[in-house]
Amino acid sequence: MSAHHLPPPSFRRRKRGNAAAWLALPEALLIVAWSSGFVGIRFAVDFAPVFLVVFWRCIIVVMLLLPFSLREIARAAPVTIAIHAGIGLLAMAGYLAGVSKGIEYGVPAGLAALIADLLPIGTALLSMLFLRHFPGGRTWLGLGLGFAGVALATGGAVSWGHAPPWSYTLPLMGMMSLALATLWQKRLPPTAAMSLPAGLTIQCVVSALAFAGLAGAEGSLLPENLSLGFTIGVLWTALFSTLAGYGLYWFCLRRTSPMRVASLLFLSPIVTLCWAWAMFGDPLSWLMLSGAGVSGAGLWLIHRHAADRR
């Protein structure tokens, strides 16, 4: 297209502004939905082991999505199904198993969550390693501010504990597993593309199989007591954490960069603290709210730099 046929700069700025405004809503919903997972797990583990809970939450999501995705999955090439299965193993089974197993072996929950919140930095490092994409100075400053805000907000909940030294690598491996899945999903070739329901269905099926093995090694795949609390916990994590959380994560990733999507999760711990304050009466201090402000400044820097590059 020649310069004479390009739309005026004001039109292009207005178009970018409208696109950013429409993307802001699913991004805000993603932060809330992702944060709900930590609250849901905290509620559900009072009634059943964590692997049993995540196994059944995957089963519920498959049951909800399969009627809308079965025809597409049946027509898909085996290599396409294998790719989405691999992404599911990394994004769900690898991430959740790493964080939860680390806690089980004695890593304090606050420290495990803080390590998991390194996702934007892990994504940046993997982008440099595999994609030769080197973030600029403002992006690194935004990442530093984001992590500093998370550390400030969650500092009171962090302790080193007395776990075996190797167990501290489990949350780190879980975080890197999700970062790798994020880049893999973003770099999918057009021939491997699937609709969100179909892709999420495959990911939940393979994750359910993985968690069936992990939960089966600990006991039965049926809860000892099918209580109302277990049912609420499974439905909560299935609908909010998996269906909405992962669905919005992949939705936003299709429309923007891996760095921008991953950086949104810097605000997840602060929103989780608000959830815990409202539902469980956990303390909420000005230090935590100050951390939210610092993380928000880092997030703004990252998103502003991405907008300038576009």
Residue, then its C-alpha position, 0 to 999 in steps of 0.5 A: m500500500s502506498a503512502h497516499h493510500l494509508p489512513p491518517p495517523s489520527f485514524r490509526r491511533r483511534k483504531r489502536g485505542n479502540a482495540a486496546a479498550w476491547l482487550a482491557l476487559p478480557e485482561a481484567l477478567l483474566i486477572v480475576a479468574w486466574s486469582s480465583g484458582f488459588v482461593g478455590i484450591r485453598f477451599a477444596v483441599d479441606f475436603a480432598p487431596v489437591f490432585l484429586v480436586v484438579f483431576w475432577r475439575c479437568i473432567i468437569v471442563v471436558m464434560l462441558l466443552l466436549p459437545f461443542s468441540l467433538r466434531e472439530i477434534a474428530r476431524a483434526a489431524p493427529v499431529t494437531i491433537a498431539i501438539h495441543a496435548g503437549i501444550g496442555l501437559l505443560a500449561m496445566a499438569g506441569y504447572l499445577a503439579g510443580v507448585s502443589k507438589g512443592i508445597e506438599y514437600g514442605v515449601p511454604a505456600g507463600l514462597a511457592a506462590l512467589i516463585a510461580d509469580l515469576l512467570p513474566i520473567g520466565t517468559a522473557l528468558l525463554s523468549m531470549l533463549f528460543l526466539r532470540h527476542f530481547p526485551g528492551g530496558r523499559t520492559w525489564l524495568g517493568l518486570g522488576l517493578g512487577f516482581a517487587g510489587v508482588a514481593l512487597a504485597t506477599g512478603g508477610a506470607v513468605s518464609w523459607g521453611h525446612a523443605p529438602p533443598w531440591s523441592y524448591t525447584l518444583p515450583l520453579m519448574g512448574m512456572m517454567s512449564l507454563a512459560l514454555a507452553t505460552l510461547w509454544q501456543k503463541r508460535l503455533p503454525p496455522t495448520a495446527a490452529m484450533s478453536l478455543p473450546a477444542g484446544l481447551t478440551i484436548q488440554c483438559v483430557v490429557s491433564a486429567l489423564a496425568f492427574a489420574g495417575l498422580a491421584g491414583a498413586e495416592g489413593s482412589l479417584l473417588p472422594e472418600n466423602l462426596s460432601l457439599g464442600f468438595t462439590i463446590g470446590v471442584l465446580w469453583t476451580a473448574l468453572f472459574s480457574t480452568l474454563a474462565g482462567y485458561g480460556l481467557y489466558w489463551f484468548c488474550l494470547r491470540r490477540t497480543s504478545p506472550m510478555r503482555v499476557a504473562s505480565l498480567l499475572f503480576l496482579s494475580p497475588i494482590v487480587t488473590l489477597c482480596w479474595a482471601w480477605a473477603m471469603f476467609g477474613d485474611p488480613l489486608s494491609w496497606l503494605m499489600l495495597s502498596g505492592a499492588g500499586v508498584s506491580g501496577a506501575g510495572l504492568w503499565l510500563i510493559h504494556r506502554h512499551a508494547a504499544d509504542r513498538r506497535 
